[in-house]
Amino acid sequence: MDIHQTTYESFNNFEWLGYELSLLDYDQGTQQVKTLKCGVISGYPKNFCNVVYQRQYTPVLYYISPPVVYSDSEIAFLIDPRNA
């Protein structure tokens, strides 16, 4: 598994990793690209477009196949992406 063109294991030194999301808006009429970023809503402590991956969180597995897992097995699993 690669993240940012490096191995997943290279992130073992970090407790959390954060991203700030934005959108690129391309206008075909004017041939211009605008970057749309989230603003801060007054009364809220953080920007809603920040996504943080935290190592301490373990997501709940809703589905796993095969149901019995052995060392070095390959499995398929399903998690809720809102909580992972």
Secondary structure as UniProt FT lines:
FT   STRAND          2..3
FT   TURN            4..5
FT   STRAND          6..7
FT   HELIX           8..13
FT   STRAND          16..20
FT   STRAND          22..27
FT   TURN            28..31
FT   STRAND          32..37
FT   TURN            42..43
FT   TURN            48..49
FT   STRAND          50..54
FT   TURN            55..56
FT   STRAND          61..65
FT   TURN            71..72
FT   STRAND          76..79
FT   HELIX           81..83
//
